[in-house]
Amino acid sequence: MAGALIAFACRESFKLEGAYKGFLTFIAKTKLINLYIKKYGAELAFGQRMFIDWESGHRLIEEYLNRKGDKL
C-alpha cells in the first residue's frame, strides 16, 4: 500500500534534525501528481517535484500507521 510507505517515510523524516524535520520531497510521475495531491495532501513545488509538509505527514502517519485494531 503506497499510503503506508509514504506515511513511514514521513515518520522517519520527523526523526531527523534540522530545518526539514517532518517534510518529505519526491519526484512524481506526471500521471500521479493529482492522486498525490488529493489522496496524500502533497503539494506541487515545481515541475514534477512535490512535497508533503509536516501537517499532512502527521495526518498520514495517524491514518496509515497508528490505526486501532489493525493486525500485523
N, C-alpha and C positions, 0 to 999 in steps of 0.2 A: 504494500500500500504506500503510495507516494506521500500521502499526508503524514504518516508516521515517520518516514525517513526525513522529511522536511522538518517536522517537529523535533526530531532527535538532533538534527544539525543546529536548530535554533537553541535547544537546551545546551548543547556543547558551546555555542558562542557566548552564552551567559557566564560560562566558566572562565572565559578569557579576561585578561586585564587590559585596560586601555580604553580609548575613546570609542571603539566599535563594539563594545560589550553588548551583546543581545541582538546585533544586526547580522543578517545573512545576505550575501550577494551571490548572484549566479547569472549565467547567460542562458537564456531560454531559446528554444526553437520557436520560430515565428508563429507556427500554428498553435502553440501552447500559451502564448502570452495572455490572452483573455481568460483562459482557465486559471492560471496562476493569480491573476487579479481577483477574479470572482470567488474562487474556492479557498485560496490561501491568504488573501489580503496583501499580496505582493504589489509593489509599485514599480512602474517603469522609470528607469533613470535616464537612459539614452540608448538608442538603437535597440539591441536585444538584451542589454544589461538590465537586470532587475534587482530589487532588494526587498527584504522583509524587515520592517523595523521591530524594535523591542516589544511594542504593544501587540502587534499581530503575532509575533513569535510566541509571546506568553499565552495568547489565546490558543494557538496551535498546540502548544505543549499541554495545556489543560484539556483540549478536545481529544487529542490523539494518544497522549501518554499517561494522563492521570485519570483515566476513566475508572469509575467504580464498577465492580462486577466483572471486569474483563478477566478471562482465564488465559494464562500464558502457557 
